[in-house]
Structures are given as structure tokens and as C-alpha cells.
Amino acid sequence: MTQSSAIYKVPDVAGHTDVSYEEKARLFAEVKSDVRFSDYLYGCYECGICVAACPSARFYDFSPRRIAQAAAREDVELIYQQMQEDIWECSQCFSCLRCPRGNNPGGIITIMREVSINNGLNSAKEALGGYSRIIYKIMSTGTQVSPDMLQPDAFPDWGPETGDVSNNLDLWRRALPSDTLHTTSTGWDVSERTLVELYLIWFHTGALSMIKDVDSGLHAILQEIMEERLEDEGIEL
Amino acid sequence: MPSDTVAVIGGGPAGLRAAQTIAELGHRVVLIEQHHELGGRPIQENYAGITPHGEPAEPLLRRMAELVTTNPLAEVRLSTEVIGVRGEPGDFTLTLESVAGTETLDVGAAVLATGFQHFDPGRETQMYGYYEFPDVIALQDLEGMLKEHKVVRPSNGETPKKLCFVQCVGSRDRHIGNEYCSKVCCGVASKEAIEVRQLLPDCQVYIFYIDMRMYGYWESQIYWPAQEKHHVQYVKGIITEVLPKGDKLIVRGEDTTMGRPMELAMDMVVLSVGMEPSAGTRKMSRLFGVAQNKYGFVRAASSPLDPVSTSRDGIYACGAALGPADLEDAVSSGSNAATKAISFIRTRNAVAEGRDAVVTG
């Protein structure tokens, strides 16, 4: 049995390596010290209305009630376990805001996710792993989805016209009224200056350091891409 | 002419309010209390603060008693017991016994305000070790500590770092025979939990419960502040037993909403004992010839719309003599029983004088 936990079983950390009690306590302290925390958690009736409202709870072994309870009880073992698994099963729809006590389990999860990412937890790396390509594409082109992703047989449920559009993509795009949409490898034309601004926003908001914690390789590539552009703009970070 | 005096048996909150009401409405009242002072359980058991707001109990009860003792129509007999009841409704003769000897008292009606006693958690079905482990105490024991502003482990005098309340001890239990909810223990335990947290900010406080019954305003007066402001931990799941481990107490139970068994080491365990009819309530019920319910409380013959009339005309009951009651319930039924007793006497007089039974004064 651990120091202040009510759990009477071996902590389940979703297959990840377990860490010391002190480390878990530190992570929870970081969650709790977030300025939003006191507005997101009052007291829990354990009534389950949040679970009843939660779409994720219908598909996963996920419960916003358990999130609120674990936080209210300051059960650092369970909170760590949730940071390694449960919090990534939330769709952040905030249906749980119907709590009669005014709790916001989804908001607690927002904070827990940020702490997971900022501390490079394995679960954060796994959950965000699939986004590396998207982040790379946004940083290098300024857009995420591009017309050339529309392969003839990739989206059969979109109907028979999809094939025709993708076969004559350049022509279809040129038919669009705005010049900036006459592109096929990006969603629209993005200027170099916009890419620099985007990079600066990510840098100053901490998004870049989150990316560094979760995927240092990707972070190095982004830095390399931007190096010359920043130099052209005369910006030093 | 039979007596217009009303006897009130029991000087706790309900009896005091009944006596006060009778005197203020212009009738002579004799308040009979077996102990040497007025105030009932809150005084005898050293309650610290009144539930829900936590204001000191003793001054409030003393002030309440003064409203009776200073009224010229009220007479208080302390250290006195009723040992005999003769006569018929409207014309009773009570035999009173005190160190001074026995005497008789003629009354037109009587109000039983004989109250409750705390459930004895040492009963054999209880595995909480109340008489075995010094650090296992009951609600009223903690009240006494809080009144002295000193909460320490009885075993070693140290300040507790972890303290828990176990709810429904002696209540809602078929084995014990008390199939009722004692109504106040959720509020009292939560109030005490707040007081412990205020006194000992480093002490973690848990409340293990079956249902939290914080009706009406107690919700926002006690329950929410306990959780939100004072961080008292409420865990739905009752403790099956208390076991010693080193100098700690292990409480075993299930954290039901989390779906897992739990064992926690505590420094102190507080048993939220329920209410049972006091010895006085049982004895006076028999003496006055009023029916008791299966639990031994006075049976309210026309409940719920007339909660103070008993099975016998001219005898009324109030407060926790009728069953578990909080202070608001107790004093409300005290006034209610007082007015019923007075209207009974006035109706008796009207009938005797050939007037209409509805009397205005």
C-alpha cells in the first residue's frame, strides 16, 4: 500500500514503466497548481451524471466520474494511471459540464493532458505520435489537408465523382475563383511570412517545447526547416 | 376542579421549548428532569457546536433553559423522577421522587420529552472495537474533545494525522433491530469533520458512508463546505471492521464507486452512532401507558399530520422521544406538543362548563 492512496492493488500504468510515488505526487501537484483547477473541481457526489452524458464512456472503459473522484481524493497513484491511459480516451466535448456541482471533468483532463505532454509521459508520446506528420506538414506548408491527398480509391464512400476530380485535379482547382486556391499540394498558398509567424506563435505559446518533449526528432526537423526563414526575417530566438 | 397544570417530563431541547411555550401561553408548567441540570444530551454529553452552524452548544442551551427558569408560571424540579401515574385524561396525579422524598402532583395533561440515547457501539454485532481500542471513539466523545479544542489520540496523546468517521453505526441494521435512519449523524459527523479540519489542518479526514442524508439546507450549510472548502474525503462504502496494526488502526471496506476494496491506516476512528430510545423514554412510556413503536420510541398515534399525540388522550410526546430528530424537529414538536396539551385542557374545561369546546382563551 502506498502512502496516501486508497488503492489496494498493484498500480496499473497501462503497460508503461512505473515511476516513484514522489514523481507521481509531483505530476499531480503540477495539475493542481494550474490556475484553472479550482474552477474545474468543487466536490463530487459520485452520482455518475457525467458518465451518462459522456460519449467516450459508451465506447471505452472510460469514466469522467473517476477522473473527478481521483482528483478530489488526491489519489496520486490513480491519477498517474489515468494520465497514462484514460485521459486520451476523452473527446473533449465537455458534455460532462452538466455536473450539478459545477465540476468540469473534461477541463481537469485538459490540464492532465498538458501536464502529460509537458513532462513527456509515454502515453502522450503514443497518443500524439500519429500527429507528427500533420505537424510537419503544417510547419512546412502552412496547411494540413491538401487536394492531392484525394486518391481515386481512398474515399469510395464519397461517391463516383471523387475519381473524376482526382484525375483532373489541377484543372478543377484552376476553376476555383480565388488565385490562392490554384494549388494541389497545399490547401491554399501560404506565404513564407505566415509560416514564420506560425512558428513564432508555437514557440512563444510553448507548443514547440511540447513537440520537443513528445518527439525530439520532429522538433529538430522543424528547427532546421525554419532556420533559414528566420534568418531571412532577421529573427533570433 | 381538575388541575390546569401541564407536566413536562425531560429538560432537553424539546422539553425546554415545550415548557417555555406552555408558560408563555399562560398555563402553569412543571418541568421534571432526572438529572441535576437542564439541557439534555447536548449538556450531558458535552456537545461542542450545534449542528448545522457549529455555534457553541452550551451557551445556547443555557439561554434556552433561562427562558423557562425565569418564567413565573414555570416550575423546574431537578434530580426528580416520575415514579407513578394515576388518574385519567384531564386529571392525572403523578408521584414524584427526589432526595427530598416523594410527593404528588396533579396535572391536566403531560408532555413526554424523554429523548434518546446514543447507540452503544460495543454491541456484539459491531466489529469496530469501541471498547477494545482507545482510538476508536464515538461522535459524542469527539464532541467532548472539540469542546476542549483538543483532539488527540486517546492511546498516546498525539495529534491524529488521519481520522475517519464510520456512518450508520447502530442505524439501518436488521441484525441490530434498528431499521431506521437516525437522521442527524450525517450532518453531525460532517460538522465535526469540518471542526477537526479547522483545528488540525494537517489531519486528513474521511467519512465512510452508505448514503449521505443531508436534507434541506444542510446540503449547502454542511456538506458542500465540508467537501469543497475543508476537503473532507467522502467515500461511499461502509467499514466492515477495524483491526489494530502497530499503533495504527486498519479500516477495511470497499470504495464502492471506484469498484475496489480498500484498507487504510487510521490514527483515530469515530463511530457515527445513531439514536435509540433513552431508558427514560422506555420507562415513562410504560408508566404513562402510551404505546411504543417496535423500536421502543413513543408511537405517534396520528402521524404524520399529528406527530405529537400518543395513544392516550392528554399525553403528548415531542423531540427524540418520538424517534430520531434533529434540534429543529425537536423544538418544533416541543411547541406543538405544548399547544396540544393546552388545547386539551381548555377543551376539558369548556366541556365541564357547558361551553363550546372551541376555546379562544
Interface residues (C-beta under 8 A of the other chain):
Chain A: M1 S4 A6 I7 Y8 K9 Y42 G43 C44 E46 R65 R66 Q69 A72 R73 L78 R101
Chain B: Q204 Y223 W224 Q227 E228 Q233 Y234 V235 K236 D255 T257 M258 R260 P261 M262 E263 L264 A265
